[in-house]
Amino acid sequence: MWPALSPRARDIAHAGALGAAAIAFLWNERFHDLTFPIPWPDEGSFLWPALAFRDHGSLHAPEINPEREVFWMPPGFMVLEGIIFKFWSFSLLRARFLSALFLVAAMGCLAVQMRPSRARFGHGLLIVVFSFAPIFQLVGNTARMESLLLLLGAFGFLLLERGRAAGLGVLALALLVHPNAVFALAGGVAYWLFAFHGRRRPSRADVATFAAVLVLWVGYAIHLGRHWAEFVYDMTTQIHWKQTEAALNGTVTSRLLEPFRVAVCAALVAVFGLALRFGARVGALCAFALPLLVGSGIAVGWLYDVYTALGTLLVCMATLELAAVLSTRLEPKAGAAVTVAAAVVLGAGARWLGTRPSLMASVERATIQSQADVVYSTAEERQQVAAYIKRAVRNDRPIVIQFLPDADSLLFHEMRSSQVQFLQQTYFATRPDAYILHDSPWFPQFLRDLELADFAIRNRVTLQLPEWPVIAKTAAGSRWVAVQHEGPGKPWY
């Protein structure tokens, strides 16, 4: 494909191009700041426990539940983030930067996996184009576990494709990050049994990986055993919520038979069948893609369309690999030209695929179209809000403050003290002393309505936002308003 270059020069060019693309991706994420998305409630739900682990080695975060630890999600993401922030001072932007790094590393694993391919530059093109799709941009700028899950999945399949059983251990480890990892693990087990038929004996490194993962799982099981009633309650509530959310998105059958998903899965089956006949090495790509495509139809949740997006990328890569093999076998002299043409066509198609409605649901739900010269919050605004909090401090007991949107409290995490406490109610309901609403042009309408409705229901009041005192505002239309509860039985305003 690149006959004028020596093998070493091709390696350098390949690594350099991917490195430049990774830097461009990370640089581009900086421009999203806190607007793509705004500080999201889920970020508070996972980062407050991470900060708790950083501070005192426990996942009990009083900001989300003053009474106990919350057991609605495996602890892997929160523990890892807490460890990282022991050595690197915390901010929401830094937590989001970690997600971008995880996503870049996941794409890097795919590139390394395809390094032996004669079409590796084409695979790199597909990876880069898909990386800049809106859903990957959103996942890379959100402090949730999806990007870490993709990294562990991609790394696990990289190891499996190289014949290393440790890949199964990595996929089992991913289950400690998010339950959705079960789909990739199932695909990994199927691939290992299909590709190697037990012919590969685990190496010492493989055994060590399994042992380390087993120790982590045993530790988690012991921890759950000590809090079993709370775990059952939280997971039951979580399952009921997921069932409700799934019902609002149609039946499992309707989601699995969505035209886009069916088309991509059909392409996967066709490519895999031809690959078996002509000897194209696409087994790992297909084994990873299929559970992502099926799993994202079974499970419903915000950002879950990133699994469909990654599955689509893998199918495109498998198609390119098949095209490279077929072109060489059917027309050896024109093989390089055909492979280049296939890479260009698939690269152009990848840009179109990245904006299909099936891959845009989370983006459209959580973001507002670009507004020139409007930042999410200025330093001056935050200083005014901090001044309000300091004025609200009391001598007799701490003041408890809840923000709307909830995760805005992370912007003021350094203000926590014996006198100032923040609250983001998760499996716990109480009445804070003050609410601070950040009424921003970037606030998605559905989330704004949801959080204000929750405020009204919890406090049995009607909403009269014009009567809330403004404590900070900007000429661009962003304003912070607050309402304070003066004591038991006293009105809000």
N, C-alpha and C positions, 0 to 999 in steps of 0.2 A: 504493500500500500504506500510505503514511503521508501522506494528503492534507493534514492539518492543519499539516504542517511544510514550511518552505521548503527548497529544495535544499541551501542552506548548513547549515541546522539538521540536515537528515538526515545530511549528511557528518560533522558534529560528533558527532551521536548515535551514528552507526555507528563512527567511530573511537574514541569514548569507551568504548562498550560493549566493543569488542574489546581496547582497552588495559586496561580493568579486568579482563577475563578473563585476559589475559596475566600481569598482576601476580598474580592469584589462583593461576594455574598455577605461577609461579615460587615464590610463597610456600608453596604446598602441597608442592613438592619439598623445601623445607627440612626438613619434618617427617619425610621418609623417612630423612634423615641417611645412615648407612652400613648400613642394614638392608634396603634395597629397591633393589638387592640388597646383600649384603655386598661388601667389596672383592673384585672378581672377577678370576680369573687373566688374562683378556683385557686388563683395564685395566693390569695390570703390563706385559704384553707390548707395549702400545702407548705407555704413558706413560713407561717408562724410556728408549726411544729419543727421545721428545719432549724429555725432560730432557737427554739427551746432545746433542741438536741445540741446545738452549738454551745448554748449557755450552761446547761446543767445535765447533759447526757440523757435526757428524757424527752419523749415525744408529747408529753402533756403540755399543751400550749393554752394557758388561761385565756388568751385572746379569742380562741374559737370555742372553748368550753371550760369555764372556770372550775368545774367539778372533777373532771377526769380526762384521760386521753381518749381521743376519738379513733375508732377502729373501722372506718369505712373504706380504707385503702391500704394495701401492703406498704411497708415503711421504707422500701429501698430508695426511692427518690428523695424522700425527706432526710433520711440518714446521710446519704451521699452529699446533698446540698449542705447539711449542717456541718459535716466534716470539712468541706471545702471552705465554708465561711468561718471556720476556726482560724484559717490561715490567710483569708482574704476578706477584708471588711465588706459588710453586706450593703447592698442597695438593690432595689427592684430592677434597675437597669442591668446590674451585674448578674443577677439571677437570670435575666432574659438572655444575656450574652452567653451564659453557660448553655442554654438551650440551643443557641445558634451554633456553638462549638460542637455539641453532641450531634446536631444534624449534619454539619460539615463532615464530621468523623464518620457518620453512617454512610454518606455518599462516597467518602474515601474508601471505605471497605468494599463497596461495589466496584469502584475503579480498580482496586488491587485485585479483586477476584477476577476481573476480566483482563488483567495485565498480559497473560499469555496469549490472548486472542490477537489475530492479525487485524481485527477491526477495533482495536482498543481505543484509537482516536475517535472513532464514531461512537463508541460507548461513552467516552468522556463527553462528547457533544450532547448526547441524550441526557446524561446526568446533570450537566450544567444547565441546559435549557429547562429541565423539570425543576431544578433547585430554585429557579426564579419564578416558578408558578406561585400564584397568590396563597394557596393553602400551605405550601412549604415556607413561604415568607412569614405567614401568621404563626405557624408552629415554632419557627425559629425565633420568634419574638414573644413567646409566651412561656412563663415559668411553670410549665406543667411537665408531666412525665413522657409525653408522646415522643419527643426527640430522643430521649434516653432509651426508650423502648425500641425505636427504630435502629439506634446504634447497636444495642445488644443483639437484635435480630439479624442485622447485616453482618456483624462480627461472627455470630454463631454460624451462619450459613457459609461465611468465608472459610471458617475452620472445617466445617463438614465437607465442603467442596474439595478441600485439600486432604481429605481422608482422616481428619482429626476428630475423634469422638468427643473431645473436649467441647466441641460446638454444641452438643446436646446439654452439657453442663451450663454453658453460657445461656442457652435458651431457657433452661430451668431457673437460672438466676433471674432472668427477666420477669418471671412470675412474681418475684418479690418487689417488682416495680409497678406492675399493673396486671390485673387478671386477663386482659386482652392478649397477653403473651402466650396464652394457652393455644391460640391458633397457630402461631409460628412454631411452637414446640411440636404440635401435632404434625405439621409439615416437615419439620426437621427429622422426627422419628421415621416418618414414611420415606423420606429421601434416603436416610442412612440404611434402612432395611432394603430398599429397592436397589440402591447403587452399589452397596458393598456386600450384602447377603452374609454378614457376619465374618467376612474374610479379613477384616482389619482388627488386629488385637490392640486394645488400648495401651498407649505408652504410659510411662511414668507421669508425664505431664498431664495426660488425660485423667489418670487416676487421681492425681493431686487436685485437679480442677473439680472433679466430682466430689472429692472429700471436702474441699473448701465450701462448695455450694451446699452440701449436706449439713455441714456445721451451721451455716447461716439459717437453713430451713429449720433445723432442730431448735436453734435459739429462738426463732420466731414462734415456733409451735409452743415452746415452754412459756414464752411471754403471753401468748394467747390463752394458754391454759390458766394462767393466773388472773385473766380478765375475761373469762369465757362468757359470762352473762352480758357484759357490755359489748363484746364482739358480736354475739348473736343478735342483740337488739339493733346495733348499728347496721349490720349486714342485712337484716330483715327490712329495715327502713330503706336502705339503699336499693335493695332488689325491688321493693314496691315502687320506689320512685322511678327506677329504670323501666319497669313494666308500664307505668303511666306514660313515660316519655316515649317508649316504643309504640304504644297504642296511638299516640298522636302522630306518628310517622308511618302509619299503615301496618299491615300484617308482615310477618317475617317473609311469607311467600311473595308479597308485592315488592318488598325491598330487594329480595334476591333476584326477582325477575325484572328489575329495573333495566330498561333497554341498554343503557351504557354499560352496566355491569355484565349483562348477558353477552354483549358484543365483545368486550375485552376477554371474558372467560372463553368464548368460542374461539377467539384468536389464539389464546393460550393452548387450548386443546389441539388446534390444528398445527401450531408450531411444534408442540411437543411430539405429536405423531410423526411429522416429517423429520424432526430431529432424530428420533429413534431409527428411522429408516436410513438417513444419510450420515449419521454419526456426528451431529453437532452437539457440543457439550452445553446443554441448556437445562439439565436436570435440576441443578440447584436453584437457578433462576425461577423455573416454573414451580418447584416445590415451595419456594418462599412466596411467590406471587399468589398462588391459588388460595391459601388460607387467609391472606390479607384481603383478597377480594370477597371471599365468602364471609369471613369474620366481620367485615365492615357492614355487611348486609344483615347479619344476625344481631350484632350489638349496635346500640344506638347511643350516641353521645356527642357532645361538642368536640370538634377537632377529629372525630373518628374518620372523616372523609380523607384524612391524610393517609390512612391505610389503603384506601382505594387508589389514591394517587401513586403511592409507592408500588402497589401491585401493577398499575398501568405502566409505570416506568420499566419494571422488570419484564413485562410482556414485550415492550418495545425493544428492550435489549436482547431478549431471546430471539425476536424476529430478525434483528440485525445480525446476530451471530449465525442464525440459520442461512440468511442471505449470503453471508461471507463464505460459508461452507459450500452452498449450492453453486455460487458463481465460480468458485475454484474448480469444482468437479465438472460442471457442465460446459464451462468456457474458460479454461485455465488462462489463456492469454489476456482475456478481458476481465479477469477476476477482480483485480484491484479497482478498475474503473467502476465495475458494477457495485462493489462494496461501498465505494465513496458515494455513488449515486444513492444507494439505499440509505446510507447514513444521513445524507442531506435531506432526503424525503422524510425520513422518520424524525429528524431534528425539527423540520418545519411543522410536521404533524404534532410533535410534542408540545410546541408552543400553543397550538390550537387546543389540544387536549387539556392543557393545564387550566383553561378558562371555561371548561364545560360546566353546566349547572350542577352536575353530580359531584364536582370537586370544588364548588364555590359556596355550598350551603353554610359552612361555618364562617367563611369570610363575610358573606352578606349579612349574616345574623349579628356579627360582633363588631363590625367596622362601619365607619361613616366615610363617604367619599372625600377625597382630599380637599382641604380648605386652606388656601394659601395664607401663609403668615400667621396661622393660628396654632400656637403650641398648647399642649395639654395643661401645663401649669408653669408659671414663672417663679423664679426665686422670690420675687417680691410678694406674690400671692401666698406662697408657703410661709413666708415670714409673718404675714398678717394673720394667717390661720394659727400659726404657732403662738403669736401674741394673744390671740383669743383664748387658746387653751391655757396659757399661763395665767391669764386673768380669772379663769374659771376655777383655778385650784382652790381647794378648801383646806382648812386646818383640821377639821374633825374627822374626815375620812377621804379616801381617794375619790377622784372624779372619774367616772367610767364613760367613755366616748365611743360612739359608733359612727362610722362614716358611710355615706352613700355616694358613689359605689363603695362597697365594703373594703376592697383592697387598697383604697386611697390611704388607709391607715398605715400601710407599709412605707409611704412617703415620709411619715413622721415617727418611724420606729425608734429613733434615738431619743424621743421625748418620754419613753416609758420610764416610770419611776415608782416610788412608793406612793406618790401623790397623783400620778396620771396613769390610767389604764385604758387600753383599747379593747373593743369587743367586736367580734364577727361571729354571730350566733350559729353554731353548727351542732345539731342534735342537742340543743340547749336553748331555752327561751327565757329571757329576762328583760328587764327594762333598764337601759342605760340612763345615765344622768343627762346626756346631751347627744343630739344628733347633729352631724355636720354634713350638709348636702353640697356636693360639688356639681353644680348645674352647668355642664360644659357643652359646647357645640359638638363635641366628639362623643357624647353619651348616647349610645344606641337607644332608640325609643322603647324597644321591648324591655330592655334591662332597666331603664329608668322607671317605666310603669311598674315593673315587677317589684323593684326594691321599694318604691314609694307605697305600693299596695301592701307590701309586707309591713312597712312602718305603720300604716294606718290600722291594719288588722291587729298587730301586736299591742298597739297603744289605744285602740278603740277611739280614734279621733278622725275627723275629716281633714282633708288636706287643704290648707289655705296658704300656699307658698308665699304670696305677696306679704303676708304678715310676719314671715320669718326674717329676723334681722340679717342684713348683709354684712359679713365680716371681711370679705375680700372680693375684689372684682377686677376685670381688665377691660380695656377698650374694645377688645375683640369679642366680647360677649360672654366670657366665662365668669361665673360668680360663685362664691362660697357663701351659703346661708346656714344659720344655726338656730336650733331651738333647744332650750335647756329646761330640765325638770328641776324645780327648786326644792322639792322634798316630798315625802309620802303624802298622797292625797292632794297635792297642789296641781293646778292645771299646767299644761305645756305652754300656753300663750294666752 
